[in-house]
Amino acid sequence: MIKKYTLKNLDCASCAHKIENMINQREDINEATLSFANGLLIIDSNQAIDIHELEKLIQALEPEVTIEEKDAHHHHHHEEHTHHHDECSCGHEHHEHHHEHCECGHDHEEDHRILNEKGTISYHIAGLDCASCAMKVEDAIQKLSTVEEAVLNFSTETLQVKPQGHVEKDVLLKELQKTIDQVEDGVVLSYKNQSRVIEKPQLFVVKDHLSLIVGILIYIVSLIFEAQAFSFVGFLIAYILIGYDVILKAAKNILRGEIFDENFLMGIATIGAFAIGDYPEAVAVLLFYSIGEIFQSYAVNKTRNSISALMDIKSEYANLKTSNGVQQVAPEEVKVGDILVVKVGEKIPLDGVVVQGHSLLDTSSLTGESVPREVLENQEVLAGVVNLTEILEIKVTKPYVDSTVSKILELMENAASKKAPIEKFITRFARIYTPTVVGLAVLLAIVPMFIFEDAQFTDWLYRALTFLVVSCPCALVISIPLGLYAGLGKASKVGALIKGGNYLELLKDVDTVVFDKTGTLTKGSFDVVEINGQDDLLMYGAYGEYYSNHPLAKSIVKKYGKAIDESLISDFKEIAGKGIDVYIKQHHVILGNATFFEEKNIVVKEPSRVGTIVYIAIDEKFAGSIVVADQIKETTKQGIQSLKKVGVKNTVMLTGDHHKVAQDVASQLGIDSVYSELLPSDKVTQVEQLLSQKQGYVAFVGDGINDAPVLARADVGIAMGGVGSDAAIEAADVVLMQDNIETISDAISISYKTNRILKENVAFTLIIKIGVLILTMFGMSNMWMGVFADVGVTLIAILNSMRILR
């Protein structure tokens, strides 16, 4: 009996290892695997497990860690949400699946869609244009008593909130909005799945920047008449018109206790410059900063939209066939069994089966495949693909919540909230960097007064003020998450769903890729490749295997291809793991492996082809053999070669097949090492052995259905064609949308490129900032350079992150 548990607060890999070892030492446990990456504990035990006792044992090692059963967890939330959402304010209860309106007019289905299966509510957060503000908003929401957990993703404008206890969703929305308003102005929260139009970013809207335009004109006039006494008034008016927004935000933040904020730092620097008589420069710096902010906001929105366009796979509507004709409805409103009409050029809104028509489908948005796929009646189709040639009628098989599109979008959204090590480093760095530079600025203004006799206070104060301008780490705080998200989006475009920035960063260090053979490297469908013996040998083989359910048996019956007369078969006996003893047309026929024939004392003749061999004897005499082989996928050999090109040093194949068959497949594909005749549990042991002797990271690639423990155990678990398999999506870190291992090398290449660009951003930003700080200390820079080191560098870093999408 296999049970899955989620471990919370597991924040170190060695602790995970200790917990796993402790559980494995128990006598009532056959096997336990704990994945540090996703906190997933899988236990195989013949006895019932007391979860409370298990939690006590775990907490004896790691007091912070809590445990909950995976299925029970979902079920619990499901029940909680049924209870919470099916009784409306007017007291009427509604059955969970009925899409009804109660007397108070509430649509209860809407509530079901807002809460996802993890009990988390997703919101769209609009109007956030700086990453440090996003961090402040997230911190403020985390402190609310009604919130258990909150993750704000600046790149995707998504806020995910897990409510604490029982709280009305609309009450929670109001409370969240109130909290945000206290921290940041102009930020609006709405439910994520309410359809919203992606607005095309505009660089400059005149009516939004009237004060800036008037300020620039007054500044130019003041510059022309700089020698006149009244120019001071002009500069002051220009300063107020251009910078009132910055000063206002700074004042509000000070009242909230937020001192190290870029508006405050910029305000102090320019007011200071004004105070020491540098009027033109004070206004110019603020002007340059404001224009830089406009460009920065535009670049951020452009990047977001480019990434959103990559993942624009959801259809905004569905054409529902009703008794009154075809009606346009939201995909969320469609029920299982409904018939949808999909016109040429439209996306398929939900997963279903074609009931009428045949067409070509563009699946590139899901799988990255450029060649259109033909679809006929009674064939399954997935949401998100585009209908190219003819009208199709589709019977819906899954509600929107469970559709491929919904799963992919949720995966991508959750992926962005799993922070990569480089992102965590930047968050920690940002918290230290700003106070440090501000502290140095204060020292720079005061200390030289005591050291140098001829020190001019205004001169050193100017240098200190320039320090303040450079002290905001925006370039890194914005460009790193954007870059990682662009990498995740780019990978999804080639058909690889990577479940976190952490795995995207890890992929570049994978040097060993382990493959399960059947269904991954091979098709998993057996074909007869050789028949050695008399002309009617295939007939005897097909009749002999007719009552067996073994894949080998089915492939022999399929190869025979004629109708089977069951009256000619009698006394059928199947001996597990050996073969079949049967009478066909009154002849005694034995079919099976070499061991079975040894027991019967019948001498066999080896065939020339490698494969799984079915020997056949008729009336106790050897009659010949049929060789059956699993077919290698067309893309496999190319996939192995492409992995070598991207730096994977070691490819390994694991299989339950006979050693000879395994070696033959490996030599055809160019695989480095083979482990054959393995039981499913041996695969975990084998991967653990590879993990213990590794230099880099170990990735395991399987078809996801029976590979969950191994997928969870490897550093990176990669599931093939995993859209349909919940086990794969649950246990794997990377899900390949199609059965093609070439996608793995594409994902590794994207990981290399993303990490290279992020490192460029970090190096470039720090070199420029530290360079300007050093020049400022020696009086060799000015505020213009300071503003460039802040806004200019941020802009360049964002544009550099955009290169990932190309």
N, C-alpha and C positions, 0 to 999 in steps of 0.2 A: 504494500500500500504506500503510494507516494503522496506526501503532503508538502505544500509550499507555504512558506512564511515570509513576512517582510520584517526586516530588522531596522528599527529607527535609531538615529544618533550613532550610527556606526561610522566613526570618522577616521579610523586608521587601519591600514591593511594588515599590520601585524596582529592587531586585536582580533580581526576577522579570522586570521589563521589560528589563533589560540582557541577561539570559540569552536571552530570547525573540528580541531583536534580533540577538544574535550567531548563534543557530541559523538564523534566517531569511536571514542573509547567505551561508550556505553554498550552493554550486552544486548539491549533490546533494539539497537539501531543496526540495520544492515549497512547503510551507507548514508553519509551526509555531505552535501556540498554547499558551501557558502560563497556567494559572489560578492566581493567587497564593492565592485563597481555599481551594482544596483540593489545591494542589501537583500538579495534573494537567497533564502535558505531552503534547500530541497532535501527532504529526509525520506529515506526508504526504510520502512519498518513493518514488521509483521504484527506489531501490537499497537493499540491506541496510545497516543502521546498526550500526556497532561501538559497543556500549554503553560499553565501557571507554574508548575514544577520546573519546566524547561526555562522559563523566564528567570526564576530564582537562581538556577545554575549559571545562566549567562550573566546575570547581574552580580554574581559573586566574583566573576572575572572583570566585567565592565559595567559598573553601576548605572551608567547613563543609558545603556541600550535597552530598548523595549521591543517586544515581539508581538505580532498579530498574524493570525492565519490569513493567507492571501484570499482564498475564496470567501471565507467568513467576513473578511474586511469589506469586500465588494458587496456582499450580501447585506451586511449591516448597513452600509450606506444606502443601498438600494431600498431597504425597508424604511430606513430613517427618512429617505426622501419621499417614499410613498406616503408615509404618515404625514410628513410635513407639507407635501404639496397637493395631496388629494383631498384635504379637507379645507375648504375655502372659508373666507371670513364670514360667510353667511351660514356656516355650519353644515353645508351639504357635502357628503363624501362622494367621491367619484372613483370608479375603478381605474386603476393605473393606465390601462391601455386604451381606454375610451377617450377619444378626442372630443370632449364635450365642453360646453360653456355652461357655467352654473348661473343662478339668478343674478349673482353679483357681476356677471359679465367677464369673469376671468377665464382665460384660456389656460387650462392646466397642462396641456401638452408643452406649452412654451417653457414652463418651469422645468419640465423634464429635460428639455434641450439645453437649458442654461447650466444646469448642474451636470458635470461629466461623471463617469463611473467612479472616479477617485474622490467624489464629494467636493471637488474644487469648482469654483465659479470663475469663468474667464471674462474679463472686461477689456474693452478697447479704451485706451487712455490717450486722448487727443490734446495737443497743445504743449507737449513736453519737448523743448528744443535744446535742453542741455543735460548731459549725462550726470553731472554732479547733482542737479535738481532731482533727477530720477532716483538717485541713491537716497536723497533726503526723504522723498515721498515714501519710498519702500521702508525706510527705518521708522517713519511716523506710523505707517499702517501696521507694521509688525508689533508696535507697542499697544495696539487696541486690544481690549479684553475679549471682544467678539471674534478676534482673528487668531486662528491657531498657527497659520503659516501664510506668508505672502511673498510672491516673487514678481518683481517688476522688470519686464524686458524692454529696455530703451529702444533696441533695434526694431522690434516688431510692434511697438506701442501696445503691448499686452500686459495686463495685470492679472495674475492668477491668485485667487484668495481661497484658502480653506477655512470655512467658518468654524468657530469654537462653539460647541453646544447647539442649541436650537435657536435660530434667528431667521426672521422673515427676510426674504431676499431683497425686497424693496426698502425695508428699514436699513438693512446692511448697506445698500447702495447709497442711501442718503448719508449714513454715518461716514462712509468712506469718502464721499464727495466733500463733506464738511471738514474732515481731517486734511484732505488735499488742499482745500481752500486756505487752511491755516498755514500751510507750508509753502504753497506755490500758487500764484495767480493765473487765471486763464486756462486752467487744465480741466478738461471735461471727461467724465467717466460715463460709459454706456455699456450695455451687455454686448459681449463679443459677437454672438451669432445673429444680432439684428443686422440685416443687410445694410452695408454702408458703401457709398461710392468712393473709390480711391480718387482723390482729387489730384489733378496734374499740378505739380509744384510750379509756382510762378516766382521768378527771381525778384521782381520788383513791382509792387502794386502801389501806384502813386498815392491813392487816398489813404493807405495805411502809413505812409511815410511823409505826410505833408510837413510836419514840424521839422523833420530832418532836412527837407529841401529848402524851407525858409531859413533854417539855421545855417546851411551852407552858403546861401546868398548873402546873409548878414556877415558871415565870417569873411567872405571874399571882399566885401565892401570895407570891413574893418582892417583887413590886411593892406588894402590900397591906401587907407588913411591912417596907417599905423603910427605915424609921427604925431598925429593930432591927439590932444588930450582925451577927446570923446571916444577914441577907439576902444578904451577900456570898457565902456558901457556896451559897445557893439560886441566885443569878445564875450562879455558876461551873458548878454542875451543869446548869442550863438551857442554858448556852452550849455545854457539852460534848455534851449530848444532841442539841441542834439542829444544831451545827456540826461534829461529829466527822468527818462525811463530807468536808466541805470541807477541813478541816485535814489529814486523811489523804491526800487527793488532792494537796494542795499539797506535803506532805512527800515523797511518791513522785516528783512532778514535779521537785522540787529535786534529788533523787538522780539523776534522768535528765538534769539540766542544763537543764531547762525552767523559767526563773525568771519570765518575763513571762506568767503563766498566771492566768486570772481567779480560780481557787481560792486561789492564793498571794496575790494582791493583796487579795482579800476577807479572807483570814485575817490578813494583816499589819495591815490597816486596823482590824479588830475587836479583835485582840489589843492593838494600840496604844491603842484607845479604852478597853479594859479596864485597861491599864497606867496611864492618866492618870485613872482613877477613874470613867469614864462607863459604869458597869456596865449600867444599864438600856438605854442606847442601843446598846452593843456587842451585847447579846443581841437587841434589837429589829431592828437592821440585818441581823443574820445570819438572823433569823426571816423578815423581809420578803424577803430574798434567796432563802432556801430555798423559800418559798411561790411567789415569782416564777418560780423555776426549774421548779417543778411545772407551773405554768400554761404556761410557755414550751415545755416538753417536750410537753405536751398539744397546744398550738397547732401546733407543728411536725409532729407525727404526724397531726393532723387535716388539715393542708394536704396532706401527702404522700398521705394516703388519698383526699382529694378529687381530687388529680391522677391517682392510680392508677385511681380509678373512671372517670375520663374515658377512660383508655386500657385499660379492662378488656375487651379484645376477644378475648382468647384463651379458647377453650373448655377446661375442665379435663379433659374426657374425650371419647372418641369411641365411638359404638355400632357395633362391628364385627360385620358379618354373617358367621357361620361355619357350618360343617356342624352344629355343636352348638347353633345358635341365635345370638341376639345377645349379645355380651359387651362390657362396658365396659372400654376400654383407654385408655392415655395417647395423645394425638395423635402424640407422637414415635414410637410403636411401629407406627403404621399404615404400610403399604407402598403404593407406586404400584400401581393396579389393584384394590386392596381395595374392597369395597362397604361403605358406611356408611349407617346408618339415622339420619335426623335427625327427631326428633319435634317437634311444635308447641311453640314457646317456647324451643327449644334453639338454641344458636349452631352454625353450620356449622364443624366443627373444621379441615378442610383444603380446599384448592382442588380442584375436581372438576367432573364433568359429571353432570347429572341423568339417571338411567337409568329411574326410575319415579316418577310422581306429578307434580302441578303445584301451585304454591303462591304465596303472596305473601311477599316477603322485606323485612325492615326493614334497609336498608343505611345508616341514619343514623350508626352507630358508625364506619363506614369513610369515607363520602363526605359526611356532613353533610346528605344529602337526607332530607326528612321524609316524602315520599310513598313508600309501599311499592311495590316493583317486582315485576311478575309474572314467574314463571320456569316454563318448560315443559320437557318431555323433550328431551334432547340439547343443552340450553343449559348454558353454563358458569356455575358459581357460585364465589364467593370465600369463603375462610375469614373468620370474624369477623362475618358477617351473621346475623340472627336469622330463623328460620323461623316464619311467623305463622299459616298457616291449615291446611295438610295435611301428612301424613307424606311425606317425600322419601327416595328411595334414591339415593345419590351414588357414582359411581365416582371414586376418587382419582386425580388426574393429576399431583400434585407431592408429594414428601415434605414433612414439616412444616418442615424447614430452609429449603426454598425457597418456602414458602407465603406468601400475602399478609400474614397476621397476623405471621408470624415476621419478615418484611422490615420491616414497619411498627414493630414493637416494637424491633427492632435499630436502625432509623433514629432512633427517638425516644431510645433509650438513648445512642447515639453523639452525638445532637444536644446532649444535656445536658452532654456533656464538652467541647464546643467553646465555649470561654469567650468571652463578649461583651466589648467594650472596657470597659464599666462594671464588669464582674466583675473584670477584670485590674487596673483602677484600685483597686478595693476591696482586693484582695489586697496590692497594693503599699502602699496607705494604712495597712492594718492593721499591717504590719511596721514602719512608721515611727511611727505614732500612739502605740502603747502605750509603747515605750521613751522617747519624748519626754515624755509626761505623767508617767511615773514619775520621769524626770530633773527635771522642773519641781517635782514633789512634794518631792524631796530638797532642792532649792534653797529651796523655800517654808518648809521647816522650819528651815533653817540661816541663810540670808542675813538675814532680819529681825532676828536676834539681834545682828548687827553694825551694823545701820542704825538701829534704833529703841532708844532708851535704856530705855523702859519695857516692852519686848517680853516677853511671857510665853511661855516655851518650850512649855508645854502647849497654849496657845491656837493657836500656829502649827503645832504638831505635829498637832493635831486637823484643821486646815485641810489639811495635807499628806496626812493619812490619807484625807480625803474625796476628794482628787485621785485617790488610788489606786483608790477605788471606781468613779470615772468613767472610768478609763483603759482599759476593755475595749471594743473595737469590735464586740462581738457583734451588735448590732442590724443593722449593715450586712453583716457576714460571713454571717449567716444569711438575712436577708430578701432580699438581692439575688439569690443563686442560686435561692432558692425562687420568687421573682417571675418570673424568666426561665423557669424550668421550667413554672410555671403558664401562662405565655404560650404556650409550645410545646405544652402539653397542650390549651389552649383552641383553638389553631389546628388541631390534629389533629382536634378535635371538629367543626370546620366543613369538614373535608376538605382541609386544607393541611398537608402534612408539611414543616416547616421544619428543615433539616439542621444547625442550630446556633444558639446564642444570638446569635452574631455576625450572622447573617443576619436574625434577628428584630429586632435593633437597627437594622440597615441599611434594612429595608423602609420605615420611616417617612420616609426621605430620598429615596426613589425619585421622580423627577419626570418621567422619560421611560419609557414602556412600549412596547417594540417587539414586534410580533406577526408570526409567520409566518402567511400566509393559509390555505393549504390544510390542513385537519384541525384548525386552531386556531380561526379565526373562522368557517370554513365546514365543512361536513360531510365534504368530500373525496369525496363521491359525486355523480357528474354525473347530471342529469336533462334530458330534452328539454323545452324551454320554449316552442319555437315551430317550426311547419312552414310554410314558404312555398312553394307550388307545387301541382302536380297531385295528384290523390287518391292515386295509387300511389307518390308520392315516398318515403314512409316505408318502403314495401316494398323499393324499390330501395336505399334507404339501409341497411336491415337486412341484405339479401343482400350488398351491397357490402362492409359492414364485418364480416361474419360470421367471417372467418378472422383478423381482427386482434385483438391482445390489448390494444390501447389502451383506457383507461377510457372515452374518448368513444365508441369503437366499441361497447363493451359496453352503454353506456346507450341507444344507438339500437336495438340488437337487443332489449334489454329492453322498450323502449317499444313496439316492433312486437308482441311478445308471442305470435306464432304460430310454429308449427313451420317450420323452414327446410328446403327440399328442396335438398340439396347438388348434385344432378344438374343443376340449372339454373345453377350457377356454374362458370365456366371461365376459364383464363388469368389467375388472380389474381396481381397484382404490387403489393407495398407499397413505396412510395418514402419512405424515412425523412424525417420532418420536413416532408413535403409532402402525401402523400395516397395514393390507391389507384387502380389502373387494372385493370379487370376486365370480363369478359363475363357478362351476366345475361340469360337467355332469348334468347340470340343478339344482344342489344343491347350496344353498346360503352358502358360507364358509367365516368365519371371522378368521384371524390369527393375533396375536399381543401380546402386553404386558398387564399387569394387569390393568393399567389405562384405556386402550382402552376397555377392557371387563367390567370395572365398568361403563363406559359411556353407554355401550350397555345393562347394567343391567343383565349381565350373570355371575353367580357365578362360580368361578374356584376352582380347587383342586390343592393344592401345591404339586410339585413332591418331591421325597426324595433327589435327587442329587442337588448339588449347581452348578449354571451356569447361562447362559442367557436363559430365558424360553420363548418359543413361544407357547402361548395357542391357541387351535383350537376349533372353534364351527361350527357345521354343522346344517343348517336349524334352527338357533337360539338356539340350545342346545349344552351344553359343551360336547366336544368329547374326550378331553385329551390334553396332552402337549408333546412338544419335547424340550429336554434340550441340549443346545449347549455350549461347553466350549472351551476356548483357551488352547492349550496344553502347559504344562511347559516343557522347554528344559531339556534334560537329564543331562546337566552339571551344571544347575543352583543351585541345592541344595548343591552340593559339593563346588561350587564357593562361596556361602554365608558362609559355614563353614570355608573355607580356609581364607576368609577375617577376621573372628573372630580370627583365629590363628595368623595372622600377626598384631594384635592390633587394628583393627577397632572396636570401642565400639558400634556404633549405625548404624543399617541398616534401611533405610526408603524406602517405595514404594509409588509412586504417580501413580494414574490411574483415568481414566474417568469412569471406571466400577462402577456397583452397589456395595454398601457397603458390602453386604453379599458375593458376588463373590470375592471381594478384600480380605476380611478377611480369606476366605477359602484358597486362594493362599498363603497369608502371613503365615498362620499357617502350611501349608505343607512345606514351605521353611525355617521357623524359622526366619522370618524378624521381627525386633523389633517394628516398628511403620508403620501405613498405613494411607494414606490420599486418600479418594476415591471420585467419582463423581465430578472430577475436569475438568474444561475447560482448553485448552492449556495455556491461560494467567494466570490461577490460579497456574500453576506449577512454574512460575517465582516467584510469590508472596510467595509461600510455601518455595522455596529454599532461598529467601531473609530472610524469618522469621528464618530459620535454621541458616543462616549466622550471623544473629544478636545475636543469643543466644549461639553461638559456643564457645567451648574451643580450639579445634584444627581446622583443615581445613575441608571444605566440598567439596566432589567430587560428580559430577552428571554424571550418566551413562545413555545414551540414544542411540537410533538407528540412530540418526543424521539427519533424513530427516525433521522432524518438531520440532526438539528439539533445533535448533540453538540458540534461545534467552536464554534458560536455560543453555545450554553448555557454553555459553559465560559469563553468570552471576556467575556460581559457581567458587570457588577457583581453582578447577581442573575440566575441562570438559573432559569426556571420551566418545568417540564415538565407538559404536560396529560395527564390520565388515565394517569399514568405507572406504574401498578401493574404492568402486564404488560411494560413495556419496561425491560430492564436498562440499556440505553444511557442512558435518561432518568434513572433513579435514580443512575447513576454520575456523569453530567455535571452534573445540575441541583443547585441549592441549595435549591429549593423544589419539591416534587412535589404536584401537584393530583390528588386521588383521583378526580375526575370531570371530564368534558369541559365545564367550565363556568367561564368567566373571571370570573364574579361572585365566585368564591371569592377571587380576588386582592385585591379591595377589602376583603373580610372580614379577610384576613391583614394588610393594611396597617393597618386599624382596630385590630386586636389589637396590632400593633407600636406604634402611637401610644399606646394605653391602657397597655400594659406599661411603656413607657419613661417615660410621665408618672408612673405610680405609683412606679417605681424612683427617679426624681428626687425625688419627694415624700419617700420614705424617707431618701434621702441628706440632703436639706435639713433635714428635721425632726430627724433624729438629730444632725446636726452643730450645729444651732442650740441644741438642748436641752443637749447635752454642753458646748459652748463657753460657753453661758449659765451653766450650773451652775459651771463652772471659774472664770469671772470673778467670780460671786457669792461663791464660796468664798474667793477671794483677798482679798476685802474683808470676809470674816467674816459674810457675809449669808446663808449657807446652812448646812445640816447634813448629816449622813450619810444621813438619810432621803431628801433630795433627790438625793444621790449614787446611792443604790440605785435610785431611780426613773429617773435618767438612764441607768442600766445596764439593769436587768431590765425596768422599766416601758416604756421606749422600745423595747426589743427586741420585747416583746409587741405593742405598737401597730404596729410596722413589719411584723411577721408577719401580723397581722390585715389590715393595709392591702394586703399582697401578695395575700391571699386574694380581694380584690375583683376581681382579674384574671379569676377563674374565673366570675364572675357574667355 
